[in-house]
């Protein structure tokens, strides 16, 4: 399974009620308050399902989840 960048952005926009253009690869999702911890749970579930990976508790952090670019880099490291 693979996580596709455009599908990830579409998921974030549609699931969390954001407008097109509000999120790009480097938009800070959690640190700036665009999304909250409840959104993080949903986002993790989506990423795990699409990428075929499982987050360890120690991997649930802003280094891995605070932007689309960070999410994709984490998935690449985890998958590769």
PDB file of N, CA, C and O in Angstrom:
ATOM      1  N   UNK A   1       0.834  -1.180   0.000  1.00  0.00           N
ATOM      2  CA  UNK A   1       0.000   0.000   0.000  1.00  0.00           C
ATOM      3  C   UNK A   1       0.882   1.248   0.000  1.00  0.00           C
ATOM      4  O   UNK A   1       1.997   1.234   0.521  1.00  0.00           O
ATOM      5  N   UNK A   2       0.381   2.294  -0.575  1.00  0.00           N
ATOM      6  CA  UNK A   2       1.140   3.541  -0.577  1.00  0.00           C
ATOM      7  C   UNK A   2       0.243   4.702  -0.178  1.00  0.00           C
ATOM      8  O   UNK A   2      -0.966   4.700  -0.411  1.00  0.00           O
ATOM      9  N   UNK A   3       0.867   5.670   0.416  1.00  0.00           N
ATOM     10  CA  UNK A   3       0.178   6.892   0.783  1.00  0.00           C
ATOM     11  C   UNK A   3       0.480   7.928  -0.282  1.00  0.00           C
ATOM     12  O   UNK A   3       1.642   8.273  -0.500  1.00  0.00           O
ATOM     13  N   UNK A   4      -0.542   8.422  -0.940  1.00  0.00           N
ATOM     14  CA  UNK A   4      -0.390   9.377  -2.030  1.00  0.00           C
ATOM     15  C   UNK A   4      -0.575  10.794  -1.486  1.00  0.00           C
ATOM     16  O   UNK A   4      -1.544  11.086  -0.784  1.00  0.00           O
ATOM     17  N   UNK A   5       0.363  11.655  -1.822  1.00  0.00           N
ATOM     18  CA  UNK A   5       0.358  13.031  -1.336  1.00  0.00           C
ATOM     19  C   UNK A   5      -0.980  13.732  -1.552  1.00  0.00           C
ATOM     20  O   UNK A   5      -1.563  14.270  -0.610  1.00  0.00           O
ATOM     21  N   UNK A   6      -1.464  13.726  -2.794  1.00  0.00           N
ATOM     22  CA  UNK A   6      -2.705  14.437  -3.100  1.00  0.00           C
ATOM     23  C   UNK A   6      -3.895  13.851  -2.350  1.00  0.00           C
ATOM     24  O   UNK A   6      -4.778  14.589  -1.912  1.00  0.00           O
ATOM     25  N   UNK A   7      -3.926  12.539  -2.201  1.00  0.00           N
ATOM     26  CA  UNK A   7      -5.011  11.895  -1.456  1.00  0.00           C
ATOM     27  C   UNK A   7      -4.947  12.281   0.018  1.00  0.00           C
ATOM     28  O   UNK A   7      -5.983  12.472   0.656  1.00  0.00           O
ATOM     29  N   UNK A   8      -3.734  12.396   0.563  1.00  0.00           N
ATOM     30  CA  UNK A   8      -3.569  12.803   1.953  1.00  0.00           C
ATOM     31  C   UNK A   8      -4.083  14.228   2.152  1.00  0.00           C
ATOM     32  O   UNK A   8      -4.815  14.498   3.104  1.00  0.00           O
ATOM     33  N   UNK A   9      -3.706  15.122   1.270  1.00  0.00           N
ATOM     34  CA  UNK A   9      -4.186  16.507   1.378  1.00  0.00           C
ATOM     35  C   UNK A   9      -5.701  16.554   1.234  1.00  0.00           C
ATOM     36  O   UNK A   9      -6.369  17.250   1.999  1.00  0.00           O
ATOM     37  N   UNK A  10      -6.254  15.830   0.272  1.00  0.00           N
ATOM     38  CA  UNK A  10      -7.715  15.789   0.103  1.00  0.00           C
ATOM     39  C   UNK A  10      -8.399  15.264   1.355  1.00  0.00           C
ATOM     40  O   UNK A  10      -9.439  15.784   1.760  1.00  0.00           O
ATOM     41  N   UNK A  11      -7.820  14.231   1.974  1.00  0.00           N
ATOM     42  CA  UNK A  11      -8.383  13.682   3.207  1.00  0.00           C
ATOM     43  C   UNK A  11      -8.394  14.748   4.305  1.00  0.00           C
ATOM     44  O   UNK A  11      -9.406  14.938   4.981  1.00  0.00           O
ATOM     45  N   UNK A  12      -7.281  15.432   4.477  1.00  0.00           N
ATOM     46  CA  UNK A  12      -7.187  16.461   5.515  1.00  0.00           C
ATOM     47  C   UNK A  12      -8.219  17.569   5.266  1.00  0.00           C
ATOM     48  O   UNK A  12      -8.906  17.999   6.192  1.00  0.00           O
ATOM     49  N   UNK A  13      -8.321  18.017   4.037  1.00  0.00           N
ATOM     50  CA  UNK A  13      -9.263  19.090   3.712  1.00  0.00           C
ATOM     51  C   UNK A  13     -10.700  18.669   3.959  1.00  0.00           C
ATOM     52  O   UNK A  13     -11.456  19.382   4.619  1.00  0.00           O
ATOM     53  N   UNK A  14     -11.079  17.519   3.432  1.00  0.00           N
ATOM     54  CA  UNK A  14     -12.479  17.100   3.526  1.00  0.00           C
ATOM     55  C   UNK A  14     -12.862  16.646   4.926  1.00  0.00           C
ATOM     56  O   UNK A  14     -13.975  16.924   5.370  1.00  0.00           O
ATOM     57  N   UNK A  15     -11.991  15.968   5.620  1.00  0.00           N
ATOM     58  CA  UNK A  15     -12.317  15.429   6.938  1.00  0.00           C
ATOM     59  C   UNK A  15     -12.364  16.513   8.010  1.00  0.00           C
ATOM     60  O   UNK A  15     -13.187  16.455   8.923  1.00  0.00           O
ATOM     61  N   UNK A  16     -11.488  17.490   7.895  1.00  0.00           N
ATOM     62  CA  UNK A  16     -11.381  18.491   8.947  1.00  0.00           C
ATOM     63  C   UNK A  16     -11.959  19.845   8.554  1.00  0.00           C
ATOM     64  O   UNK A  16     -11.738  20.842   9.243  1.00  0.00           O
ATOM     65  N   UNK A  17     -12.699  19.883   7.448  1.00  0.00           N
ATOM     66  CA  UNK A  17     -13.438  21.070   7.053  1.00  0.00           C
ATOM     67  C   UNK A  17     -12.582  22.256   6.655  1.00  0.00           C
ATOM     68  O   UNK A  17     -12.940  23.404   6.921  1.00  0.00           O
ATOM     69  N   UNK A  18     -11.465  21.986   6.025  1.00  0.00           N
ATOM     70  CA  UNK A  18     -10.584  23.066   5.582  1.00  0.00           C
ATOM     71  C   UNK A  18     -10.820  23.360   4.111  1.00  0.00           C
ATOM     72  O   UNK A  18     -11.349  22.528   3.374  1.00  0.00           O
ATOM     73  N   UNK A  19     -10.425  24.538   3.700  1.00  0.00           N
ATOM     74  CA  UNK A  19     -10.607  24.975   2.321  1.00  0.00           C
ATOM     75  C   UNK A  19      -9.384  24.628   1.480  1.00  0.00           C
ATOM     76  O   UNK A  19      -8.260  24.581   1.980  1.00  0.00           O
ATOM     77  N   UNK A  20      -9.625  24.384   0.190  1.00  0.00           N
ATOM     78  CA  UNK A  20      -8.527  24.136  -0.736  1.00  0.00           C
ATOM     79  C   UNK A  20      -7.568  25.323  -0.674  1.00  0.00           C
ATOM     80  O   UNK A  20      -7.997  26.477  -0.668  1.00  0.00           O
ATOM     81  N   UNK A  21      -6.299  25.039  -0.629  1.00  0.00           N
ATOM     82  CA  UNK A  21      -5.290  26.087  -0.521  1.00  0.00           C
ATOM     83  C   UNK A  21      -4.834  26.339   0.906  1.00  0.00           C
ATOM     84  O   UNK A  21      -3.814  26.996   1.116  1.00  0.00           O
ATOM     85  N   UNK A  22      -5.566  25.834   1.892  1.00  0.00           N
ATOM     86  CA  UNK A  22      -5.162  26.022   3.290  1.00  0.00           C
ATOM     87  C   UNK A  22      -4.035  25.080   3.699  1.00  0.00           C
ATOM     88  O   UNK A  22      -3.309  25.346   4.656  1.00  0.00           O
ATOM     89  N   UNK A  23      -3.897  23.976   2.964  1.00  0.00           N
ATOM     90  CA  UNK A  23      -2.902  22.972   3.327  1.00  0.00           C
ATOM     91  C   UNK A  23      -2.031  22.645   2.121  1.00  0.00           C
ATOM     92  O   UNK A  23      -2.531  22.312   1.047  1.00  0.00           O
ATOM     93  N   UNK A  24      -0.714  22.746   2.320  1.00  0.00           N
ATOM     94  CA  UNK A  24       0.239  22.268   1.322  1.00  0.00           C
ATOM     95  C   UNK A  24       1.250  21.383   2.045  1.00  0.00           C
ATOM     96  O   UNK A  24       1.044  21.032   3.207  1.00  0.00           O
ATOM     97  N   UNK A  25       2.314  21.028   1.386  1.00  0.00           N
ATOM     98  CA  UNK A  25       3.284  20.098   1.972  1.00  0.00           C
ATOM     99  C   UNK A  25       3.870  20.581   3.293  1.00  0.00           C
ATOM    100  O   UNK A  25       4.164  19.770   4.171  1.00  0.00           O
ATOM    101  N   UNK A  26       4.042  21.872   3.443  1.00  0.00           N
ATOM    102  CA  UNK A  26       4.746  22.404   4.610  1.00  0.00           C
ATOM    103  C   UNK A  26       3.856  23.150   5.602  1.00  0.00           C
ATOM    104  O   UNK A  26       4.364  23.746   6.551  1.00  0.00           O
ATOM    105  N   UNK A  27       2.553  23.127   5.401  1.00  0.00           N
ATOM    106  CA  UNK A  27       1.637  23.756   6.351  1.00  0.00           C
ATOM    107  C   UNK A  27       1.763  23.063   7.703  1.00  0.00           C
ATOM    108  O   UNK A  27       1.678  21.838   7.790  1.00  0.00           O
ATOM    109  N   UNK A  28       1.962  23.842   8.742  1.00  0.00           N
ATOM    110  CA  UNK A  28       2.064  23.294  10.095  1.00  0.00           C
ATOM    111  C   UNK A  28       0.649  22.971  10.574  1.00  0.00           C
ATOM    112  O   UNK A  28      -0.184  23.862  10.740  1.00  0.00           O
ATOM    113  N   UNK A  29       0.399  21.689  10.791  1.00  0.00           N
ATOM    114  CA  UNK A  29      -0.955  21.239  11.097  1.00  0.00           C
ATOM    115  C   UNK A  29      -1.330  21.366  12.571  1.00  0.00           C
ATOM    116  O   UNK A  29      -2.414  21.852  12.896  1.00  0.00           O
ATOM    117  N   UNK A  30      -0.455  20.938  13.449  1.00  0.00           N
ATOM    118  CA  UNK A  30      -0.803  20.868  14.868  1.00  0.00           C
ATOM    119  C   UNK A  30      -0.155  21.971  15.707  1.00  0.00           C
ATOM    120  O   UNK A  30      -0.817  22.539  16.576  1.00  0.00           O
ATOM    121  N   UNK A  31       1.096  22.282  15.474  1.00  0.00           N
ATOM    122  CA  UNK A  31       1.802  23.280  16.297  1.00  0.00           C
ATOM    123  C   UNK A  31       1.137  24.649  16.250  1.00  0.00           C
ATOM    124  O   UNK A  31       1.150  25.376  17.243  1.00  0.00           O
ATOM    125  N   UNK A  32       0.561  25.007  15.116  1.00  0.00           N
ATOM    126  CA  UNK A  32      -0.102  26.309  14.976  1.00  0.00           C
ATOM    127  C   UNK A  32      -1.598  26.245  15.272  1.00  0.00           C
ATOM    128  O   UNK A  32      -2.294  27.253  15.152  1.00  0.00           O
ATOM    129  N   UNK A  33      -2.102  25.063  15.658  1.00  0.00           N
ATOM    130  CA  UNK A  33      -3.502  24.944  16.043  1.00  0.00           C
ATOM    131  C   UNK A  33      -4.484  24.761  14.905  1.00  0.00           C
ATOM    132  O   UNK A  33      -5.693  24.854  15.119  1.00  0.00           O
ATOM    133  N   UNK A  34      -3.997  24.501  13.693  1.00  0.00           N
ATOM    134  CA  UNK A  34      -4.912  24.256  12.578  1.00  0.00           C
ATOM    135  C   UNK A  34      -5.744  23.000  12.850  1.00  0.00           C
ATOM    136  O   UNK A  34      -6.944  22.971  12.577  1.00  0.00           O
ATOM    137  N   UNK A  35      -5.099  21.971  13.387  1.00  0.00           N
ATOM    138  CA  UNK A  35      -5.772  20.740  13.793  1.00  0.00           C
ATOM    139  C   UNK A  35      -5.479  20.488  15.266  1.00  0.00           C
ATOM    140  O   UNK A  35      -4.490  20.989  15.800  1.00  0.00           O
ATOM    141  N   UNK A  36      -6.350  19.701  15.932  1.00  0.00           N
ATOM    142  CA  UNK A  36      -6.142  19.395  17.342  1.00  0.00           C
ATOM    143  C   UNK A  36      -5.864  17.904  17.540  1.00  0.00           C
ATOM    144  O   UNK A  36      -5.787  17.146  16.573  1.00  0.00           O
ATOM    145  N   UNK A  37      -5.718  17.502  18.772  1.00  0.00           N
ATOM    146  CA  UNK A  37      -5.352  16.113  19.072  1.00  0.00           C
ATOM    147  C   UNK A  37      -6.422  15.116  18.657  1.00  0.00           C
ATOM    148  O   UNK A  37      -6.101  13.969  18.344  1.00  0.00           O
ATOM    149  N   UNK A  38      -7.677  15.521  18.646  1.00  0.00           N
ATOM    150  CA  UNK A  38      -8.733  14.622  18.172  1.00  0.00           C
ATOM    151  C   UNK A  38      -8.563  14.355  16.675  1.00  0.00           C
ATOM    152  O   UNK A  38      -8.792  13.240  16.206  1.00  0.00           O
ATOM    153  N   UNK A  39      -8.163  15.375  15.941  1.00  0.00           N
ATOM    154  CA  UNK A  39      -7.886  15.211  14.513  1.00  0.00           C
ATOM    155  C   UNK A  39      -6.705  14.279  14.298  1.00  0.00           C
ATOM    156  O   UNK A  39      -6.676  13.515  13.333  1.00  0.00           O
ATOM    157  N   UNK A  40      -5.735  14.345  15.197  1.00  0.00           N
ATOM    158  CA  UNK A  40      -4.540  13.520  15.059  1.00  0.00           C
ATOM    159  C   UNK A  40      -4.890  12.037  15.077  1.00  0.00           C
ATOM    160  O   UNK A  40      -4.326  11.256  14.311  1.00  0.00           O
ATOM    161  N   UNK A  41      -5.812  11.648  15.941  1.00  0.00           N
ATOM    162  CA  UNK A  41      -6.212  10.241  16.027  1.00  0.00           C
ATOM    163  C   UNK A  41      -6.794   9.782  14.691  1.00  0.00           C
ATOM    164  O   UNK A  41      -6.451   8.708  14.198  1.00  0.00           O
ATOM    165  N   UNK A  42      -7.654  10.576  14.120  1.00  0.00           N
ATOM    166  CA  UNK A  42      -8.262  10.256  12.831  1.00  0.00           C
ATOM    167  C   UNK A  42      -7.217  10.215  11.720  1.00  0.00           C
ATOM    168  O   UNK A  42      -7.245   9.332  10.862  1.00  0.00           O
ATOM    169  N   UNK A  43      -6.307  11.166  11.741  1.00  0.00           N
ATOM    170  CA  UNK A  43      -5.251  11.230  10.732  1.00  0.00           C
ATOM    171  C   UNK A  43      -4.337  10.013  10.819  1.00  0.00           C
ATOM    172  O   UNK A  43      -3.969   9.441   9.793  1.00  0.00           O
ATOM    173  N   UNK A  44      -3.974   9.619  12.017  1.00  0.00           N
ATOM    174  CA  UNK A  44      -3.135   8.431  12.198  1.00  0.00           C
ATOM    175  C   UNK A  44      -3.827   7.198  11.651  1.00  0.00           C
ATOM    176  O   UNK A  44      -3.206   6.385  10.966  1.00  0.00           O
ATOM    177  N   UNK A  45      -5.102   7.056  11.947  1.00  0.00           N
ATOM    178  CA  UNK A  45      -5.868   5.906  11.449  1.00  0.00           C
ATOM    179  C   UNK A  45      -5.857   5.871   9.920  1.00  0.00           C
ATOM    180  O   UNK A  45      -5.668   4.814   9.319  1.00  0.00           O
ATOM    181  N   UNK A  46      -6.059   7.031   9.299  1.00  0.00           N
ATOM    182  CA  UNK A  46      -6.045   7.116   7.840  1.00  0.00           C
ATOM    183  C   UNK A  46      -4.679   6.736   7.280  1.00  0.00           C
ATOM    184  O   UNK A  46      -4.591   5.945   6.341  1.00  0.00           O
ATOM    185  N   UNK A  47      -3.624   7.290   7.845  1.00  0.00           N
ATOM    186  CA  UNK A  47      -2.268   7.025   7.358  1.00  0.00           C
ATOM    187  C   UNK A  47      -1.942   5.537   7.511  1.00  0.00           C
ATOM    188  O   UNK A  47      -1.402   4.922   6.591  1.00  0.00           O
ATOM    189  N   UNK A  48      -2.265   4.966   8.653  1.00  0.00           N
ATOM    190  CA  UNK A  48      -2.009   3.540   8.853  1.00  0.00           C
ATOM    191  C   UNK A  48      -2.739   2.694   7.823  1.00  0.00           C
ATOM    192  O   UNK A  48      -2.168   1.759   7.262  1.00  0.00           O
ATOM    193  N   UNK A  49      -3.985   3.016   7.578  1.00  0.00           N
ATOM    194  CA  UNK A  49      -4.790   2.264   6.622  1.00  0.00           C
ATOM    195  C   UNK A  49      -4.266   2.388   5.195  1.00  0.00           C
ATOM    196  O   UNK A  49      -4.155   1.390   4.482  1.00  0.00           O
ATOM    197  N   UNK A  50      -3.948   3.594   4.785  1.00  0.00           N
ATOM    198  CA  UNK A  50      -3.504   3.840   3.414  1.00  0.00           C
ATOM    199  C   UNK A  50      -2.083   3.352   3.152  1.00  0.00           C
ATOM    200  O   UNK A  50      -1.782   2.846   2.071  1.00  0.00           O
ATOM    201  N   UNK A  51      -1.220   3.506   4.138  1.00  0.00           N
ATOM    202  CA  UNK A  51       0.192   3.168   3.945  1.00  0.00           C
ATOM    203  C   UNK A  51       0.519   1.737   4.366  1.00  0.00           C
ATOM    204  O   UNK A  51       1.593   1.228   4.045  1.00  0.00           O
ATOM    205  N   UNK A  52      -0.393   1.092   5.076  1.00  0.00           N
ATOM    206  CA  UNK A  52      -0.140  -0.268   5.531  1.00  0.00           C
ATOM    207  C   UNK A  52       0.928  -0.339   6.608  1.00  0.00           C
ATOM    208  O   UNK A  52       1.703  -1.293   6.669  1.00  0.00           O
ATOM    209  N   UNK A  53       0.959   0.678   7.453  1.00  0.00           N
ATOM    210  CA  UNK A  53       1.928   0.718   8.549  1.00  0.00           C
ATOM    211  C   UNK A  53       1.176   0.838   9.869  1.00  0.00           C
ATOM    212  O   UNK A  53      -0.037   1.043   9.898  1.00  0.00           O
ATOM    213  N   UNK A  54       1.925   0.705  10.958  1.00  0.00           N
ATOM    214  CA  UNK A  54       1.373   0.917  12.288  1.00  0.00           C
ATOM    215  C   UNK A  54       2.295   1.849  13.049  1.00  0.00           C
ATOM    216  O   UNK A  54       3.506   1.632  13.099  1.00  0.00           O
ATOM    217  N   UNK A  55       1.724   2.883  13.638  1.00  0.00           N
ATOM    218  CA  UNK A  55       2.492   3.794  14.473  1.00  0.00           C
ATOM    219  C   UNK A  55       2.749   3.144  15.825  1.00  0.00           C
ATOM    220  O   UNK A  55       1.840   2.582  16.437  1.00  0.00           O
ATOM    221  N   UNK A  56       3.978   3.222  16.281  1.00  0.00           N
ATOM    222  CA  UNK A  56       4.292   2.867  17.662  1.00  0.00           C
ATOM    223  C   UNK A  56       3.971   4.096  18.514  1.00  0.00           C
ATOM    224  O   UNK A  56       4.007   5.218  18.009  1.00  0.00           O
ATOM    225  N   UNK A  57       3.663   3.905  19.779  1.00  0.00           N
ATOM    226  CA  UNK A  57       3.370   5.079  20.618  1.00  0.00           C
ATOM    227  C   UNK A  57       4.463   6.144  20.588  1.00  0.00           C
ATOM    228  O   UNK A  57       4.162   7.337  20.624  1.00  0.00           O
ATOM    229  N   UNK A  58       5.718   5.730  20.523  1.00  0.00           N
ATOM    230  CA  UNK A  58       6.820   6.694  20.494  1.00  0.00           C
ATOM    231  C   UNK A  58       6.928   7.441  19.166  1.00  0.00           C
ATOM    232  O   UNK A  58       7.632   8.447  19.077  1.00  0.00           O
ATOM    233  N   UNK A  59       6.237   6.956  18.136  1.00  0.00           N
ATOM    234  CA  UNK A  59       6.272   7.597  16.818  1.00  0.00           C
ATOM    235  C   UNK A  59       5.157   8.626  16.638  1.00  0.00           C
ATOM    236  O   UNK A  59       5.132   9.357  15.648  1.00  0.00           O
ATOM    237  N   UNK A  60       4.247   8.677  17.587  1.00  0.00           N
ATOM    238  CA  UNK A  60       3.151   9.641  17.536  1.00  0.00           C
ATOM    239  C   UNK A  60       3.664  10.947  18.137  1.00  0.00           C
ATOM    240  O   UNK A  60       3.555  11.181  19.340  1.00  0.00           O
ATOM    241  N   UNK A  61       4.220  11.781  17.280  1.00  0.00           N
ATOM    242  CA  UNK A  61       4.788  13.051  17.723  1.00  0.00           C
ATOM    243  C   UNK A  61       4.787  14.046  16.561  1.00  0.00           C
ATOM    244  O   UNK A  61       4.544  13.687  15.409  1.00  0.00           O
ATOM    245  N   UNK A  62       5.060  15.283  16.893  1.00  0.00           N
ATOM    246  CA  UNK A  62       5.014  16.331  15.876  1.00  0.00           C
ATOM    247  C   UNK A  62       6.116  16.197  14.836  1.00  0.00           C
ATOM    248  O   UNK A  62       5.954  16.668  13.710  1.00  0.00           O
ATOM    249  N   UNK A  63       7.224  15.572  15.183  1.00  0.00           N
ATOM    250  CA  UNK A  63       8.276  15.357  14.192  1.00  0.00           C
ATOM    251  C   UNK A  63       7.756  14.519  13.020  1.00  0.00           C
ATOM    252  O   UNK A  63       8.210  14.685  11.888  1.00  0.00           O
ATOM    253  N   UNK A  64       6.825  13.639  13.286  1.00  0.00           N
ATOM    254  CA  UNK A  64       6.291  12.745  12.252  1.00  0.00           C
ATOM    255  C   UNK A  64       4.945  13.192  11.685  1.00  0.00           C
ATOM    256  O   UNK A  64       4.537  12.707  10.629  1.00  0.00           O
ATOM    257  N   UNK A  65       4.248  14.103  12.361  1.00  0.00           N
ATOM    258  CA  UNK A  65       2.862  14.378  11.987  1.00  0.00           C
ATOM    259  C   UNK A  65       2.507  15.845  11.765  1.00  0.00           C
ATOM    260  O   UNK A  65       1.354  16.140  11.450  1.00  0.00           O
ATOM    261  N   UNK A  66       3.437  16.766  11.913  1.00  0.00           N
ATOM    262  CA  UNK A  66       3.055  18.185  11.923  1.00  0.00           C
ATOM    263  C   UNK A  66       2.913  18.820  10.542  1.00  0.00           C
ATOM    264  O   UNK A  66       2.593  20.005  10.447  1.00  0.00           O
ATOM    265  N   UNK A  67       3.140  18.068   9.482  1.00  0.00           N
ATOM    266  CA  UNK A  67       2.909  18.581   8.129  1.00  0.00           C
ATOM    267  C   UNK A  67       2.765  17.397   7.172  1.00  0.00           C
ATOM    268  O   UNK A  67       3.125  16.268   7.504  1.00  0.00           O
ATOM    269  N   UNK A  68       2.249  17.664   6.020  1.00  0.00           N
ATOM    270  CA  UNK A  68       2.128  16.617   4.997  1.00  0.00           C
ATOM    271  C   UNK A  68       3.516  16.085   4.652  1.00  0.00           C
ATOM    272  O   UNK A  68       3.694  14.874   4.517  1.00  0.00           O
ATOM    273  N   UNK A  69       4.489  16.961   4.510  1.00  0.00           N
ATOM    274  CA  UNK A  69       5.855  16.534   4.176  1.00  0.00           C
ATOM    275  C   UNK A  69       6.420  15.618   5.261  1.00  0.00           C
ATOM    276  O   UNK A  69       7.067  14.618   4.952  1.00  0.00           O
ATOM    277  N   UNK A  70       6.182  15.951   6.514  1.00  0.00           N
ATOM    278  CA  UNK A  70       6.683  15.120   7.616  1.00  0.00           C
ATOM    279  C   UNK A  70       5.980  13.758   7.639  1.00  0.00           C
ATOM    280  O   UNK A  70       6.613  12.732   7.885  1.00  0.00           O
ATOM    281  N   UNK A  71       4.692  13.757   7.385  1.00  0.00           N
ATOM    282  CA  UNK A  71       3.945  12.493   7.352  1.00  0.00           C
ATOM    283  C   UNK A  71       4.482  11.599   6.242  1.00  0.00           C
ATOM    284  O   UNK A  71       4.734  10.414   6.464  1.00  0.00           O
ATOM    285  N   UNK A  72       4.658  12.160   5.052  1.00  0.00           N
ATOM    286  CA  UNK A  72       5.152  11.367   3.918  1.00  0.00           C
ATOM    287  C   UNK A  72       6.574  10.875   4.169  1.00  0.00           C
ATOM    288  O   UNK A  72       6.899   9.743   3.811  1.00  0.00           O
ATOM    289  N   UNK A  73       7.426  11.697   4.772  1.00  0.00           N
ATOM    290  CA  UNK A  73       8.786  11.268   5.088  1.00  0.00           C
ATOM    291  C   UNK A  73       8.776  10.145   6.119  1.00  0.00           C
ATOM    292  O   UNK A  73       9.547   9.192   6.007  1.00  0.00           O
ATOM    293  N   UNK A  74       7.913  10.252   7.115  1.00  0.00           N
ATOM    294  CA  UNK A  74       7.801   9.188   8.116  1.00  0.00           C
ATOM    295  C   UNK A  74       7.357   7.887   7.489  1.00  0.00           C
ATOM    296  O   UNK A  74       7.926   6.832   7.770  1.00  0.00           O
ATOM    297  N   UNK A  75       6.348   7.952   6.644  1.00  0.00           N
ATOM    298  CA  UNK A  75       5.850   6.741   5.977  1.00  0.00           C
ATOM    299  C   UNK A  75       6.946   6.131   5.123  1.00  0.00           C
ATOM    300  O   UNK A  75       7.104   4.911   5.103  1.00  0.00           O
ATOM    301  N   UNK A  76       7.701   6.952   4.423  1.00  0.00           N
ATOM    302  CA  UNK A  76       8.799   6.440   3.592  1.00  0.00           C
ATOM    303  C   UNK A  76       9.863   5.729   4.444  1.00  0.00           C
ATOM    304  O   UNK A  76      10.334   4.648   4.091  1.00  0.00           O
ATOM    305  N   UNK A  77      10.229   6.355   5.568  1.00  0.00           N
ATOM    306  CA  UNK A  77      11.205   5.714   6.466  1.00  0.00           C
ATOM    307  C   UNK A  77      10.661   4.415   7.032  1.00  0.00           C
ATOM    308  O   UNK A  77      11.372   3.413   7.113  1.00  0.00           O
ATOM    309  N   UNK A  78       9.410   4.439   7.418  1.00  0.00           N
ATOM    310  CA  UNK A  78       8.787   3.265   8.045  1.00  0.00           C
ATOM    311  C   UNK A  78       8.601   2.129   7.044  1.00  0.00           C
ATOM    312  O   UNK A  78       8.705   0.957   7.408  1.00  0.00           O
ATOM    313  N   UNK A  79       8.335   2.459   5.823  1.00  0.00           N
ATOM    314  CA  UNK A  79       8.061   1.451   4.793  1.00  0.00           C
ATOM    315  C   UNK A  79       9.339   0.918   4.159  1.00  0.00           C
ATOM    316  O   UNK A  79       9.384  -0.224   3.702  1.00  0.00           O
ATOM    317  N   UNK A  80      10.359   1.738   4.133  1.00  0.00           N
ATOM    318  CA  UNK A  80      11.556   1.404   3.378  1.00  0.00           C
ATOM    319  C   UNK A  80      12.599   0.759   4.180  1.00  0.00           C
ATOM    320  O   UNK A  80      13.662   0.426   3.657  1.00  0.00           O
TER     321      UNK A  80
END
